[in-house]
Amino acid sequence: MERVTLSVGDDVLDLADARGVGVEELVGEALRRYVDAEGEAVREVAVRLAGRHAVLLRRLGE
C-alpha cells in the first residue's frame, strides 16, 4: 500500500468535523466509494462487450 499526501479544503475539514471523524477516515471512505463505483462501471462495460463479442471470444479461446 502506498501513502498519499494531499491538501484538503475547509469544506472537507468541516464535513469531517460535522460527522465526528478524522479527515483521513473521511477521505479514505470517499476514495473507497469512488473506486468501488468506478470498478462497477468497468465491470458493466466488460460484461456488455463480452456479450456483444461472445462468438469471437469463444473462437479465440479454441
N, C-alpha and C positions, 0 to 999 in steps of 0.2 A: 504494500500500500504506500502511496505517496502522500506527503503532506503538502497542502497548498495554502499560501498566504494571500489574502486579498483584503482590500479595503471595502467597508460597507458604509452605506449612508445612514443618516439619522433615522430614516424610516425603518430600517432593519433593526436598529438598536431599540427603537420604540416598540416594535412588534414583539421582539424577544422579551422585553420588559413586561409588556402587557400580558403575554402568555405565561410569564413566570419561568422562562427557560433561558439558557445561555445562548449567546449569539452563535457559537459553534454548533450547538444542538439544532437550532432553528435552521441554519444554513445547511447542515448535514441532511436534515429531513427534507428540505426543499430540493436539494440535489438528488436525493434518492427518489423522490416523487418524479422529478424530471427524467431521470434515467429510466425509471420504470415505464413511464409514458412513451418515451422515445423507443424503448425496446419493444413495446407492444405495437407501436406503429410500424416498425420494421418487420416484425413477425407477420402482421396483417398483409403487408405488401408481398412478403416472401410466399405466403400461402396462396395469395391471389396469382402470383406469377407461376408458381408450381402448378396450380390448377390449369392455367392457360397453356402451359407447355408440358403437360404430363406425358404426352406421346413422345416428344423429343427427349425428355429426361429418361423415360423408360428405355428408349433406343440407345442412349448414351451409356446407360447402366449395363447393357448387354455385353 
